[in-house]
């Protein structure tokens, strides 16, 4: 018999703090081809995506700072900022 195959864990880098983490531990924010910026809960939406740690610090900095907008090459709408801040409060 052959040994069990070890699956490689996909790693992504947080756009705010730069920490490399497993993809499942991060939250994805995506800009669709139409230019709409949303929080992607499923992690499979089409478009340019960036990942953010699910920690309160990174979510708060991501919502208030400009890094996410720069990485997505789009302005972050107020609704997405509010969603990130809501998740930051829930993470505490």
ChimeraX attribute file (.defattr): number of C-alpha atoms within 10 A of each C-alpha:
attribute: neighborCount
match mode: 1-to-1
recipient: residues
	/A:1	3
	/A:2	4
	/A:3	5
	/A:4	6
	/A:5	6
	/A:6	6
	/A:7	6
	/A:8	6
	/A:9	10
	/A:10	9
	/A:11	13
	/A:12	19
	/A:13	17
	/A:14	22
	/A:15	20
	/A:16	22
	/A:17	14
	/A:18	13
	/A:19	11
	/A:20	13
	/A:21	17
	/A:22	12
	/A:23	18
	/A:24	15
	/A:25	14
	/A:26	21
	/A:27	23
	/A:28	24
	/A:29	24
	/A:30	24
	/A:31	23
	/A:32	15
	/A:33	10
	/A:34	7
	/A:35	14
	/A:36	13
	/A:37	22
	/A:38	19
	/A:39	20
	/A:40	17
	/A:41	12
	/A:42	9
	/A:43	16
	/A:44	10
	/A:45	16
	/A:46	11
	/A:47	16
	/A:48	16
	/A:49	21
	/A:50	22
	/A:51	24
	/A:52	26
	/A:53	27
	/A:54	20
	/A:55	17
	/A:56	18
	/A:57	16
	/A:58	21
	/A:59	24
	/A:60	20
	/A:61	18
	/A:62	23
	/A:63	22
	/A:64	15
	/A:65	15
	/A:66	14
	/A:67	16
	/A:68	24
	/A:69	17
	/A:70	12
	/A:71	15
	/A:72	20
	/A:73	12
	/A:74	14
	/A:75	15
	/A:76	23
	/A:77	13
	/A:78	10
	/A:79	12
	/A:80	15
	/A:81	19
	/A:82	14
	/A:83	15
	/A:84	25
	/A:85	21
	/A:86	14
	/A:87	17
	/A:88	20
	/A:89	14
	/A:90	11
	/A:91	12
	/A:92	8
